[in-house]
Amino acid sequence: MVTQAPVKDAALQAAIDQAKQNGCRVVRSTVEGQSYVYRSLNRAEWKKLQKLAFAASEEVDGSISATKAMQYREDSEDELVKLAIMSPSTDNLQGWPAGNVPRLVELITKLSGFDEVEIVTEEL
């Protein structure tokens, strides 16, 4: 369900307005009783996260380490959340309920166009 909700924090409203001017979508969702305001990612941000993931999981010989890749997945989820969450503060992300970060990653990626792309096909 999507509704338009007022934002009482002037600094947050200014950040929301700036994100929208930059072409981002901004929403508020409640996960396990906690309200989160977050924005979509753009292609450049997504590519940067992917490059960091690849670099962090690469071995000296150029192969990919499964162990490093799994560790970086957790780190990259944290980075994605820190990039997109506008409220509350992500300064104490390690203190958040463990399941909220993966849930937010899913919500943010969907908002960013993954798994939510409308495709119109015409037969020629």
Order of alpha helices (4+ residues) and beta strands (2+ residues): alpha-beta-beta-alpha-alpha-beta-alpha
